[in-house]
Amino acid sequence: MADLNSVRVVEVCKVAPQPPSPEDHSATPDALPLTLFDLLWLRFAPVQRLFFYQISNSFETTILVSKLKASLSIVLQHFRPLAGNITWPRHSPKPILTYVQGDAVSLTIAESHADFHHLSSRSNFVEAKEYHPLVPQLPISHDKAAAVAFQVTVFPNGNGFSIGTSMHHAILDGKSSTMFVKSWAHICKHLGDDPSGSALPDQLKPFFDRRVVQDAAGLEPIFLNQLQNLDGPNNRSLMVTQFKSPPPDAVRGIFVITRPEIEAMKQWVSTKMTEMMKNEKQSDRPHLSAFSVTYAYTCVCLAKAEEKQSDKPVLMAFSLDCRSRFDPPMPTNYFGNCIAGRAVVADRKGVLGEDGLTVAVNEISETIKSVDSDGILKGAETWVQILYPAVSSEERFMGVAGSPRFGIYDTDFGWGRPSKVEVVSIEETGAMSLAESRDGIAGDVEVGLVLEKHHMQAFASVFAKGLQDL
């Protein structure tokens, strides 16, 4: 285990957006009103990620830190609202993110003599608390909340460094937060290459216009009323809800499901479903996606590993990107939240039974299919009332953070691909993280978990045996 006192803060600085050049005519707004998709996450705990980078050659810490600072200032030109704060003015019906001259992003520079190779390895379990000193705290008070905060920790004995990010979920969903970090990395990597080093490729240019988000169902006032009644009434505080703390012996683990294993699961489930449809004289076969089988398999293994003697159903939840589901579709680079949640309630005996994978895949696939028939906002008026009790409950709600589609391992600041990326904040929500494989093998998926140590050991055994049996 790493010494938790081995991290020494060298500097806490404020990085402001670099002033735009006179020939820069891009329209980056100074204020962003929160949409219905943003409001849902107003009291949600910040999303924290940790990127580890191994450097093969010796490096000069001052040069590394200087490049990261300079590129952060430049990228904030394109994402200026992120240097601002969320407030909820008395005269405003809803919160707003506003940047004013002088606002800046908190960047912590630290040094650690902990074992970098242990912390950045994907082949061993790491105690959850070992990552705590490596991620920054997001400044949040009753009156205002920062959008983002960052921490760079250098490991001089391990030839590596980490970048910890803490981001307010009411401002960025997973796709937007990944876009920002990739933009920062792009500018850092090309810093000094040419005069256009501050330019971003089209896919990384944010689209801020909130007019593309239509609230035809009148959900904003419903969400605002429900949020004010959380610890209310008329509670306009921006303090986030306190979620459950991880157990003292919680450990983190990363598990890989390869593309051939995913295809084998699809084939196995397809065969089982064909048999079931013949017996029940059904013809409507659910769509089998890599997500549905990966998520279902992990949920089944979790349910078996926790060995909970209960008749209560297995609770699962996931989010869908809505950008392409609007008519007309929203720009793929829309910056903000644009996700819709769906909950799945599955019979525990069925999930733990011989055909548990088929049961879970069928429930997940049917839920995804219902989005196309019912619309993305079906049942949205209950989202606030479901979300916050669920993540605060002692019952496990098997949620999902991240997506293999984000391509998080493509985040190259100039020192190569990260050796490991972790979603630190899943320890509070009980969710699993999903990402593409670090090894760059197309179709492979990484699953990240935080569990009590004995549950993690049981999960690893069930997970490996299930894949072997395929």
N, C-alpha and C positions, 0 to 999 in steps of 0.2 A: 504493500500500500504506500502511496505517496504521502509525504509529510504535508499536512494541510497548511502548515505555517511556512512552507518553503516558497510561497509566492510573495514577492516584495514589490509593492507599487513604487515605480520610479517617478511617474508623472501622471497627473490627471489634467488634460488640456481640453480646450474648447476649439473645435474646428468649424469655421464659418464657411459658407459657400463662397467660392472665388467670384469676384465681380465679373460679369460678362464683358466680353470685348465689344467695342463699338459696332463691329460688323455682325455681331450675333443678334439675329432678329427672332430667335425662337421665343415663343410665348410660354414661359413657365409661370404659373400662377403663384401668388403669395398666400392665398387662402383656399381651402377646400372644405366645403360643407360635407358633413357625414351623410352618406346615403343609408337606405334601409339595410343594405348588406353590411355596412360598417357598424351601424348602431347595435346590431346583435352582439358584437364583441366588445362593447364599451367597457364592461367590467371584467373582461376575461384577463387572466394573468398573461404577461408578456411571453412571446414565443422566443425561446433562447436556442441558438445553434452554436456549435463549436467546430471550427475547421482546423485540422492539424496539417502542417506542411513540413515534410522532411527535406532538408537541404544537404545534398551530398558533399559539397565543399564547405570549407570554413567561410563565414560571412561576417561582414561588419554590421553590428547591431544598429549603429547610428544611420547607416545608409538605408537599411531595411525600414527602420521607423520613419526616416525622412521621406522615402518614397510613398509609404502608406499614408502618411499625413497629407502630403501634397496631392496625391490622387484622390483622397477623400474630399478635400476642399474643391477640387475640380469637378468631381462627379456630382457634388451637391448643387452645382450650377444647374444641372439638368433635373434635379430632384429637390429644389429649394424648399418646398413645404416640409420636408423631413427635418429640416433644421429648426422648425417652429415647435409650437405646443398646441395640444388640445385644450380648449377652454369651453365653458358652457355659460356664456354671458346671461345675465338676468333678463335682458331684453330679447334674447334669442330663443326660439322654440326648441332648438336642438344644438348639440355641440358642433364646434368647427375647429379645423386645424388651421392655424394662422402663423405665418412667418413675418416677423418685423425685423427691420435693420438692427443688427447686433445679436440676433439669435445665433446659436451655434450648437453643434453636436458634441456630446461628451465622448472623449476618447481617452481610455486609460492605457498607459504603457507600464508593463510589469515584467518582472524577471523571475524565473523559477529554476530551482535546482532539483526538481522532482525528476523521476525517471520518464523521459519523453517517450521512449520506446514502449514502456508499459502502458502509458496513457493513450498512445496513438495506435496500439496494436488492435487488430480486429479479431484476433484469435484467442483472446483471453477475456475473462470477466473483469470489469473495473468497478470498484465501489462507487456508488452514485455520488457520494459526497466529495470524491476526489476532483470532480469537475467544477464544484461550486466556486472556488477561487479564480477560475479561468473565464467566467462570464460576468459581464457588468450588470449592475442593478440599474433598472430604468427609473429615472427620476419621476415620481408620481406623487401628487398631493391631492387634497380635496378639490383644489381650485384649478390645477393644471397638470398636464401629463406630457412628458416628452414623447416624441414619436419613435426615436431610435437611440441606442447607445452602443459603443463598441469597446473592445479591449484587445490589445495585442500583447501576448505574453511570449517572451523569448526564452528558450531553453539553451543556454550557452554550452552546457555539457552534452546535449543531445543533438546538436546541429539541426535544430528545428524551431518552429514557432507555431503559435495557435492564434486564431482570430475568433473571439467570442462576440456574438451579436445578440442584442436584446431588442425586440421590436414589438410595438403596440399593435395588437391584433385588430383594433378598430381602424387602423390606417393601412395595414398591409395583410393580404392573404399570402399563402405560400408561393403562389406564382409571382406576385409583385415583389415580395421580399427577395426571392431568388433573382429576379430581374435587377434589383438594385445592387445586390452583392456582386453579380456577374458584371454589371456596368463598372463598379468600383475596380474590380479585378482587371477588366479590359483596359481601363485608363492607366492603371498602375503598370501593367505589363508593357504598354506602348509609350510610357512616359519618356519624353525626350527623343523619341524615334523620328518625329517629323512635326511640322507646325500644326498639323491637324490631330495631334495626339489627344486632344480633349474631345474629339468627335466620337459619337457612338454609332455602331451599326444600326440599321433600321429596326431590327428585332428587339433592341435594347432601349429604344427611345420611348419614354413613357407617354401615354395618352391620358390626360387628366380630366377631360371634359365630363362633368357629372350629369350633363343633360341626357346622356345616352341611357341613364338608369331611370326607367319610368316606374312610378309607384301607382299603377292603375288600381291596385286593390286597397290603397289607403293604409298600408302597413306601418308607415313611419310613426303616426300618432299612437298606434297600438303599442309598438316597441317602446316609444318614449314613456308612455304611461306605465308600462310594466317595469322598465328600468328604474323609474322614479319610485316605484313601490318596492323595489328590492331594498331592504333595510330602510324603508320609507316611513310615512308618505312624503311625497314631494322631495325626494332625496336626489339632489343634483351633484352629489359628490362624484369625483372621478377616480376615487380609490378603487382598486380592483378587488374582486372577491377572493377571499383566502381559500384555496383548495387544500385538499388533504396532503399532509407531508408524507414523503416516502418512509418506509420502515428504516430503522437505524442500520440494518444489515443489507439494505437494498443494493443490488449490483446491476450493472449494465451489460448487455450482451448483444452481439450482432450475428445474425444467421443469414446464410445465403441460400436461395432457391434458384437453381439453374434453369435455363430455358428448357432443356430436355426433361427436367423434372416437372416443370409447369405443363409441358405438352403431355407428359404421361398422366398427370392428374386430370387434365381435360379429357383425355381418352377414357380414363377409368370412370369419371363422373358421367361422361356421355353414354357409356355402355350401361351404367346403372340406371340412368334416366330413361333410356330406351326401354329397358325391362319394365320400369315402373309405369311408363306411359302405355305399354301394351296391356299390362294388368289392369290399369285404370281407364283404358280406352281413351287416352288423351293424345292430341297431335301437336300441341303448342310447346315446342321444346325451348327452354330458356337459353339465352345467349351466354356462351362460356367465354369469358375474357381472362386475360392473365391476372388482372386485378381481382376478379371474383374468386378464382381458385386460390391465389396466394393469400388473400385476406381470410377466406374461409378456412384454409388449412391452418393458418396461424391461430385463429380463434378456436378451432377444435383442439389443437395442441395445448393452448392455454387452459381451456376448460378441463382437459384431462389432467394437466400438471397440477392444477390447484385443488383437485380432488374434493371439491365442495359437495358435501352431502346436502342437497337442497332440491326442492321441487320448483324453485323459482326459475324462470326462463333465462336463457343466455341473452344478454343485451349487447347489441352491436350498433355502431353508428359510424357513418362516413360522410364526406362532403363531395359534391360534384361541382366542377367548374361550370359556371353558367354563361360564360362569354359567348360561346357558340350556340347557346340554346335560346337566345332572344331572337325575335323576328322584327327587324333585321338583326343579324348577329352583331355583337359589340366587337370593337377592334381587339385583336388578340393581345395587344400590348396595353390594354386598359389598366391603369394603375390604381389599385384600391382593392376592396373586397368584392368578390363576385362569385360567391360559393353558396350552395344550398345544401342543408343537412338532411340526411335521411336516417331514421332509426330502424333497426331490425330486431324483432323479438322472435327467438327460436326456442323450441321445446328442448329443455336440457337433456332429457333422456334420449331424444332423437340425435342431438349433437354428440353425445357420449357413446352412442351405439355403433354398431358395425358399419352403418351407412352414414356416419356423422358428417363426413365431408360432403356427401351428396345433399344432405339435408341443409347444411349451411350454405353451400353454393346456390341451391335452389332459392332459398330465402333472399339471399343478396341479389341474385339475378332478377328475381321478380320485383324487388324493390326498385332496382335501376330501371327496369322496363316500365314501371308505373310512372316514372318521371316523364317519359315521353307521352304517355296517355293522359295523365292528370295535370301536367304542367309543373314547372320548377317551384312555384310558390304555393303548391297545395299544402295546406296545413301550416303555413308560415306564421300565422297568428299565434301559434303555440310554441314557437322555437325558443323564445326567451324563457318561458316557463319550464321547458324541458331541459335546456342546455345547462343552466346553472345548478339546479338540484342534482343533475346527473353526474357532473364532474366533482361535486362536493360529497357525493354519497359514498358510503363504505362499500357498496356493491360495485363490482368492476363493470364499467361501461367500456367495451372494447372499441375504442375510437381509433382514428387514423390521422397521423400527421405526415405531411410530405407526399411525394409521388415520384415514381421512377421517371415520369415525363418531364420533371423539372431539370433533369441533367445536372444535379448539384455538384457532381464530381468534375464537371467541366470548368469549375471556378478556379482559374489559373491567374494568380497575381504576378506571374513572371518567374516563379520558382517551381513550376510544374503543378500537376494535379494534386489535390489534397490526398494525404495518406489515409485519412479517416474523417468522416463528418458525422456528428451526433446531434440529435434534437434533445437538448438537455431538459427542456421543460416538460417532456412526456412523463417525467417522474411525478409530477403533480396531477396530471390529468388521467393517468393510467392508460394512455393511448399507446399504440405501437407506431414506429416511424417506418416509412417505406422510401426507398431510393433505388436508383439503378446501381449495378455493381461497380465498385471502385475499379475493378480490373478491366473495365471497358468491354466486357463480353456482352454483346447485344442480347437482350432478353432476360439476363440474369437480374434478380431482385435481392436487395438487402433489406432485412427486417431488423429493426432495433427495438429492444425491450428493456424495461426496468422492473425487476421483480425481487421479492425476498430471495435470499441466496438459495434456500432449499427448493423453492419453487422454480428458480432459474435452472438448477441442476436437473430437476424433474422434467422441465420443459425441454431442455437440450436432449435428454434421453428420448422422450416421446417424439420430438421433432425429427431426430436422426433415424429412429426406427421406422417411422412412418414413410420417410423418403426411401429408405432401404427396401421396405416391403413393396414399394411401387415397381 
